[in-house]
Amino acid sequence: MLTQLATTQVRTACDISLTHHSHQDLKPTLFAPVTFFITSLLALSSLTAVAADKVDIIPVTVEAVKETAFDDTVKEVGKINAIDSAVLNFSASEKISAIHFNHGDKVKKGQIIAELDNVKAKADLDKAKSTLALAKTKLERIEDLLIKEPFALAKQDVDELRENVNLADADFRQKQAVMNDYLIKAPFDGQLTSFSQSIGSQIGAATALVTLYSLHPVEVRYAISQHDFGKAKKAKRLMSPWRPTAIKFLQEW
């Protein structure tokens, strides 16, 4: 645009000059065309300089090149599987009298998770305990008597009394073991899933009540794209929002 304007001004100046000479009988002069030409060049140069002054200056930021280390992280969705788990159930059939934990709670090994109504089993245990105590008392009396009178009782009768004590003791220990059938204890540290029954429900023997998963260690399964496949290496540490620390080391790929 500026060049076109300058050219127009030059042409106008030339037209004025020619018109002026036509009114003055065209006095011969050799310097008139040169003067107009120089004037035109000066005008063009002035306009070009103005155009150059209007060019926008783009700011540039310069920084020194330096070496920096960074973590190349690959984010993928995976599945966490427990390596050890156990389906927990009672070994007896009865109504559930107590559940000591809620869905998803963490438990320690040996803690009682749930109990059945054991009134009948407890009565049988108390009876066996009394029978054992009575058998021991009889044997102790006979042994005290034999100290004073060695031939007061036949050896066969004494052996029978001792056998009764042994039988009563075995029955008592068996009744004690039965009491454990009315309990569910945690076989290891872990986290519970949801309970399938609630307090007051009748539950059969070997019917699953809840599942316990061990949290140490766990197995992580996930898929990565072919683009990121080269970044996966043996013994690479995995991070998960499920736990703030590493879950485990990959042992093989």
C-alpha positions as MATLAB code, in Angstrom:
seq = 'MLTQLATTQVRTACDISLTHHSHQDLKPTLFAPVTFFITSLLALSSLTAVAADKVDIIPVTVEAVKETAFDDTVKEVGKINAIDSAVLNFSASEKISAIHFNHGDKVKKGQIIAELDNVKAKADLDKAKSTLALAKTKLERIEDLLIKEPFALAKQDVDELRENVNLADADFRQKQAVMNDYLIKAPFDGQLTSFSQSIGSQIGAATALVTLYSLHPVEVRYAISQHDFGKAKKAKRLMSPWRPTAIKFLQEW';
ca = [
       0.000    0.000    0.000;
       2.818    2.388    0.917;
       4.645    1.674   -2.350;
       1.475    2.346   -4.332;
       0.954    5.653   -2.474;
       4.502    6.738   -3.173;
       4.119    5.903   -6.861;
       0.901    7.937   -7.003;
       2.654   10.920   -5.399;
       5.465   10.672   -7.932;
       3.008   10.590  -10.811;
       1.168   13.609   -9.386;
       4.394   15.528   -9.049;
       5.276   14.774  -12.672;
       1.829   15.862  -13.881;
       2.171   19.170  -11.993;
       5.592   19.727  -13.490;
       4.432   19.141  -17.056;
       1.445   21.389  -16.569;
       3.661   24.148  -15.178;
       5.975   23.988  -18.217;
       3.098   24.169  -20.652;
       2.097   27.559  -19.178;
       5.661   28.992  -19.329;
       6.398   28.500  -22.986;
       8.401   25.390  -22.111;
      11.680   26.970  -21.143;
      14.318   24.443  -21.819;
      15.933   23.245  -18.633;
      17.903   20.126  -18.142;
      17.539   19.773  -14.393;
      13.734   19.674  -14.014;
      13.194   15.933  -14.729;
      16.162   15.004  -12.508;
      14.774   17.120   -9.669;
      11.363   15.441   -9.825;
      12.976   12.008   -9.987;
      15.087   12.640   -6.892;
      12.076   14.035   -5.080;
      10.145   10.894   -5.925;
      12.921    8.642   -4.617;
      13.106   10.592   -1.359;
       9.350   10.327   -0.873;
       9.438    6.593   -1.551;
      12.338    6.078    0.887;
      10.520    8.072    3.583;
       7.361    5.981    3.263;
       9.365    2.733    3.278;
      11.081    3.788    6.515;
       7.708    4.542    8.120;
       6.465    1.093    7.106;
       9.578   -0.520    8.598;
       8.963    1.254   11.915;
       5.507   -0.357   12.177;
       6.783   -3.972   12.071;
       5.784   -5.888   15.276;
       8.654   -7.150   17.391;
       8.160  -10.710   18.723;
       9.657  -11.252   22.205;
      11.987  -14.231   22.520;
      13.023  -15.968   25.777;
      16.418  -17.611   25.859;
      17.419  -20.216   28.455;
      20.522  -22.274   28.960;
      20.307  -25.971   28.020;
      20.656  -28.277   31.020;
      20.207  -31.981   31.770;
      17.240  -32.994   33.975;
      16.080  -36.422   35.168;
      12.363  -37.312   35.253;
      10.198  -40.361   35.891;
       8.599  -41.926   32.863;
       5.274  -43.031   34.356;
       2.718  -45.265   32.675;
      -0.808  -45.118   34.118;
      -3.010  -48.143   33.502;
      -6.067  -49.716   35.114;
      -5.309  -53.045   36.762;
      -6.833  -55.669   39.036;
      -5.508  -56.584   42.484;
      -5.885  -60.238   43.438;
      -5.131  -61.760   46.812;
      -2.696  -64.660   46.664;
      -4.053  -66.217   49.872;
      -7.754  -66.391   50.698;
     -10.080  -68.559   52.787;
     -13.817  -69.194   52.719;
     -14.924  -69.182   56.366;
     -17.771  -71.336   57.657;
     -18.998  -73.052   60.820;
     -18.558  -76.772   61.414;
     -21.944  -77.029   63.122;
     -25.532  -76.166   62.213;
     -27.251  -73.629   64.449;
     -28.460  -70.016   64.594;
     -25.904  -67.221   64.395;
     -25.713  -65.550   67.793;
     -22.974  -62.959   67.180;
     -20.988  -61.328   64.388;
     -18.113  -59.267   65.746;
     -17.048  -57.481   62.567;
     -18.601  -55.562   59.684;
     -18.287  -55.955   55.938;
     -14.776  -55.138   54.754;
     -13.183  -55.011   58.208;
      -9.578  -56.052   58.747;
      -8.914  -58.827   61.264;
      -5.929  -60.389   63.007;
      -5.105  -64.068   63.158;
      -7.003  -65.844   65.945;
      -9.724  -63.217   66.395;
     -13.288  -64.573   66.719;
     -15.303  -63.357   63.736;
     -18.697  -64.949   64.435;
     -20.430  -67.343   66.862;
     -23.332  -69.780   66.810;
     -25.848  -70.414   69.576;
     -23.943  -73.000   71.659;
     -26.293  -73.485   74.623;
     -26.704  -77.226   74.001;
     -23.023  -77.747   73.289;
     -22.110  -75.825   76.431;
     -24.421  -78.038   78.495;
     -22.778  -81.151   77.079;
     -19.378  -79.703   77.927;
     -20.427  -78.938   81.500;
     -21.764  -82.507   81.878;
     -18.528  -83.985   80.605;
     -16.564  -81.778   82.985;
     -18.636  -82.986   85.939;
     -18.234  -86.624   84.910;
     -14.478  -86.199   84.716;
     -14.352  -84.545   88.136;
     -16.403  -87.347   89.694;
     -14.236  -90.053   88.137;
     -11.091  -88.389   89.451;
     -12.600  -88.075   92.950;
     -13.454  -91.791   93.087;
      -9.993  -92.778   91.955;
      -8.337  -90.484   94.520;
     -10.407  -92.016   97.355;
      -9.489  -95.557   96.340;
      -5.824  -94.642   96.049;
      -5.948  -93.092   99.560;
      -7.621  -96.266  100.859;
      -5.015  -98.524   99.234;
      -2.277  -96.603  100.998;
      -3.802  -97.568  104.321;
      -5.089 -100.999  103.264;
      -3.175 -102.327  100.235;
      -5.503 -105.311   99.775;
      -8.807 -103.470  100.295;
      -9.660 -103.581   96.593;
      -8.710 -105.872   93.768;
      -6.212 -104.618   91.213;
      -8.764 -105.115   88.432;
     -11.211 -102.744   90.135;
      -8.562 -100.100   90.564;
      -7.617 -100.375   86.888;
     -11.276  -99.960   85.978;
     -11.502  -96.739   87.977;
      -8.415  -95.377   86.280;
      -9.860  -96.252   82.866;
     -13.054  -94.391   83.762;
     -11.000  -91.290   84.480;
      -9.238  -91.597   81.135;
     -12.550  -92.037   79.296;
     -14.112  -89.073   81.079;
     -11.090  -86.927   80.264;
     -11.275  -87.891   76.577;
     -14.990  -87.091   76.487;
     -14.376  -83.733   78.112;
     -11.669  -82.802   75.597;
     -13.909  -83.903   72.743;
     -16.720  -81.674   74.036;
     -14.237  -78.807   74.290;
     -13.252  -79.323   70.662;
     -16.914  -79.297   69.621;
     -17.249  -75.823   71.082;
     -14.854  -74.578   68.402;
     -17.334  -75.769   65.770;
     -19.604  -72.952   66.951;
     -16.934  -70.313   66.322;
     -15.260  -68.830   63.270;
     -11.725  -67.601   63.919;
      -9.455  -65.773   61.507;
      -6.813  -68.219   60.194;
      -4.508  -65.316   59.223;
      -4.378  -61.527   59.068;
      -6.517  -60.120   56.298;
      -9.642  -58.292   55.166;
     -13.193  -59.635   55.190;
     -15.667  -59.483   52.335;
     -19.430  -59.157   52.807;
     -21.231  -61.524   55.174;
     -23.778  -63.804   53.525;
     -25.917  -64.171   56.679;
     -26.902  -61.963   59.611;
     -27.432  -62.515   63.337;
     -30.382  -64.827   64.043;
     -30.124  -66.659   60.731;
     -30.015  -70.441   60.706;
     -26.889  -71.571   58.951;
     -25.781  -75.062   58.058;
     -22.401  -76.634   58.572;
     -19.937  -75.889   55.760;
     -22.104  -73.010   54.484;
     -19.886  -70.048   53.613;
     -20.443  -67.039   55.841;
     -17.651  -64.730   54.667;
     -14.357  -64.791   52.743;
     -11.060  -63.594   54.171;
      -8.344  -62.221   51.870;
      -4.719  -61.804   52.837;
      -3.316  -58.365   51.992;
       0.355  -59.329   52.133;
       1.337  -60.019   49.467;
      -1.104  -59.414   46.609;
      -0.931  -60.008   42.875;
      -1.478  -57.158   40.399;
      -2.672  -57.901   36.873;
      -2.910  -55.195   34.220;
      -2.434  -54.677   30.492;
      -0.287  -52.019   28.835;
      -0.244  -50.762   25.270;
       2.365  -51.835   22.744;
       3.749  -48.297   22.824;
       4.568  -48.599   26.548;
       5.611  -52.242   26.455;
       9.307  -51.390   26.342;
       9.046  -49.466   29.614;
       8.003  -52.562   31.575;
      10.956  -54.357   33.115;
      11.502  -57.125   35.625;
      11.562  -55.927   39.256;
       9.777  -52.704   38.318;
       8.036  -51.201   41.354;
       4.287  -50.712   41.027;
       2.396  -47.888   42.693;
      -1.327  -47.822   43.415;
      -3.801  -45.400   45.008;
      -5.065  -48.396   46.949;
      -1.890  -48.147   49.017;
       0.576  -45.252   49.255;
       3.558  -47.588   49.062;
       4.585  -50.120   46.460;
       2.398  -53.197   46.248;
       5.105  -55.668   45.298;
       7.932  -56.239   42.890;
       7.220  -57.962   39.612;
       9.157  -61.204   39.646;
       8.663  -62.065   36.008;
       7.243  -60.574   32.870;
];
